[in-house]
Amino acid sequence: MREAHKQAVEEGYDRVAEQYLATKVANDPITLAELENLTRGLPSGAAVLDLGCGAGVPATRWLARRFAVTGVDVSARQLELASRHVPAAELVKADMTSLDFEPASFDAVVAFHSIIHVPRAEHPALLEEIQRWLRPGGAFLATWALGAWEGEEEDWEGWGAPMRWSHYDGEMSLALLREAGFATLRAEARTTRGARGDETWLWVLAQKGG
Ligand SMILES: C[S@@+](CC[C@H](N)C(=O)[O-])C[C@H]1O[C@@H](n2cnc3c(N)ncnc32)[C@H](O)[C@@H]1O
């Protein structure tokens, strides 16, 4: 069941990567301001992990100008596009729930619009892993859905491929972050241009304790 879900997400992004990229705003001011805020105080060359990096626009590309970025994505086509847009990043084709980084490998972790595709029963364990990969005091910036939903669209945005999502609502995602050992520094609903036009997501900046 979970494997079928993940396979559908991977195949879906392989097929719609270009259409999805065409919806991205290259210098989206909210994303860039959030990234600036996340990385303020980090030395250049700090290690940053981008989970579900997609084609790398705009976040991975912005991060790679100053930091040593590892971008992870399950879709080979997305990574092909990312390698063109962000040649400096280390790109890894993997399911983000199956990664095996050493503890305290990263100064910061980001995940934009990606954990919403991971089967939600796996969110608690994934958050614990992210917390383990971060150095003490390291920050995690991610976008979460405001409402809970699990399901499939047969022809996402009319792009010719099915897509699946699986997520809790914002309150539950914040509770899971707390349970995984994160302190929430800021949680704010913000509207940016996305695949469906203007979209509102819960932007959460959290910090690893200890
Ligand atoms: C909506 S796109 C977002 C891409 C990019 N972060 C952005 O904001 O433009 C979601 C990305 O997450 C990736 N993804 C979904 N499930 C994943 C998983 N289990 N492991 C790694 N990547 C995953 C998809 O392949 C896709 O590229």
The ligand as a Gaussian input file, in Angstrom:
#p B3LYP/6-31G(d) Opt

LIG

0 1
 C        5.647000      19.521000      -5.029000
 S        7.260000      19.003000      -5.448000
 C        8.226000      20.231000      -4.596000
 C        9.603000      20.401000      -5.165000
 C       10.391000      21.507000      -4.501000
 N       10.673000      21.233000      -3.101000
 C        9.620000      22.799000      -4.628000
 O        9.111000      23.328000      -3.620000
 O        9.514000      23.288000      -5.755000
 C        7.458000      17.589000      -4.372000
 C        8.760000      16.839000      -4.606000
 O        8.916000      15.875000      -3.570000
 C        9.411000      14.679000      -4.133000
 N        9.053000      13.560000      -3.258000
 C        7.813000      13.105000      -2.965000
 N        7.882000      12.050000      -2.133000
 C        9.198000      11.848000      -1.884000
 C        9.919000      10.911000      -1.087000
 N        9.300000       9.953000      -0.384000
 N       11.268000      10.995000      -1.052000
 C       11.932000      11.946000      -1.777000
 N       11.300000      12.851000      -2.554000
 C        9.952000      12.816000      -2.601000
 C        8.745000      14.620000      -5.497000
 O        9.396000      13.766000      -6.399000
 C        8.770000      16.074000      -5.919000
 O        9.921000      16.395000      -6.657000

